[in-house]
Amino acid sequence: MTSPWVRYEEPLRTTLTRTLTIALVAGTALSLATRGRVTWPIAVLVMLWPSLGGHFVEIWFLEWLRPRLSSERVVQLAARLGTWFVAGVLLAWCMALTASTLTGLVVRTLPWWLGGFGFIGVELVAHLGLRARGRPSVYDGQG
């Protein structure tokens, strides 16, 4: 039985360019927002969790979980949102742990569920960009 899904392929250079650029921009914003309490290199490292880690979560969903689920749209969408939520919670925890370990500061964490909903929001915005460029996205059920 063949899968209705097209295998996700992207050159490593493209992936690294995108995820590192996101981490650099978000890390700069984090360092500025903390008025330098989190230095720029540490802030960039912390922001690699959602950018590069988020990429690997998406690849895991596309290549491992999605083919094992029913191809019904509602099942796929629920699984995608659930994956993003759990990943967001875990990535937020990893970001806080990394920041506190590397800075020695007590990192004030937000409610655990906020990371999940925040990551869903980030992914939905990212998929709007994909849709605007005519690429498969969660909005058309192809990505």
ZITAVEN-V101371 format. One record per helix or strand. SS is the DSSP state (alpha for helix, beta for strand). FROM is the first residue (numbers start at 1). LEN is the number of residues. If there is no record, write none. Layout:
ss,from,len
SS,FROM,LEN
SS,FROM,LEN
This chain:
ss,from,len
alpha,12,22
alpha,40,29
alpha,73,31
alpha,112,21
